[in-house]
Amino acid sequence: TEDLTASKVIFKDKIREARKPLLEAEDVVYMKALEAGDSSAQSASVAKKKALRDAPAAKAITDADTIAKLKAAWDTSTLGDSPYA
């Protein structure tokens, strides 16, 4: 049988693993925007970093009641390609 609770923990760990380099890259984008005084780029970067930080707490993960739904909860617009595709 499938242990959905354990699967959700593993899934969240995979998200954290995938977002680490994305957050690091976004830090560079933010610093460049800060140096250039580009407040709209700074705001966009802040929003993207917030979305990355919030990804493990997505409602779709909490609400998933099957492994298939859990895999479908991967937010490709924020995290890129799913490791489950």
N, C-alpha and C positions, 0 to 999 in steps of 0.2 A: 504494500500500500504506500501511498504518497503521504509524506508528512508536510502538510501545507505550512504549518507554523515554522518549521525548520527551513522550508523552501523560501519563505518570506525573508528570513534572516539572511540567508545566502544571497537572495536577490538584492537586498539592500546593500550588502557588502560589495556585490558586483557594481552597483551604481556608484558607490563611493570610490571604487577602484577606477572606474571609467571617468569620473568627474575630476579626479585629482589633476591630471595634466591639463584639462580644460580650464580649471580654476587658475592654475599657474600661468597659462597662456593669457587668460583674461586679466590677470594682474599686470602683465606687460602692456596690454592694450590700454588699461586704465592709466597706468603711469605715463604712457605716451600722450594720452589725452590731457592729463593733468599738466604735463610740461608744455603742451601746445595751448593750454587754456581753453580747450574745446569742451564746454560744459554739456553739450548734447551727447557727445561721445562718452563722457564720464557717466552720465545718467544711463545710457544704454548699457555700458559695462556693468554698472551697479545692478541693473535689472537682470542681466544675464547671470551674474554671480549669485544673486538671490535665487534665481530659478534652479541653478545647479545645487545650491545648498539645500533647497527645499525638496529636491527630487526624491530622496529616500522616504520622505513623509507623504508621498502622493496618495490621495484618496483611493485611486485605482488599485494600489498595492494592498491597502487595508481591506478594501471591499472584495478583492479577488477570492473566489471560493473554489477555484480549480487551478491547476498548474498552467493550463493554457491561458486562462485569464491573467494570471500573474505574468507570464511571458509577454502578453500583449500590453501590459502596463508600462513597458519600457518606453520612455518618452524620447523618440528619435529626434524631435525638434530641439531638444535640450542636450541630450547625451550622445547623439549620433547613432550610428548603426547598432542594432541590437546584437548581442552575442548569441541570441537565441534564434536568429533568422535562418 
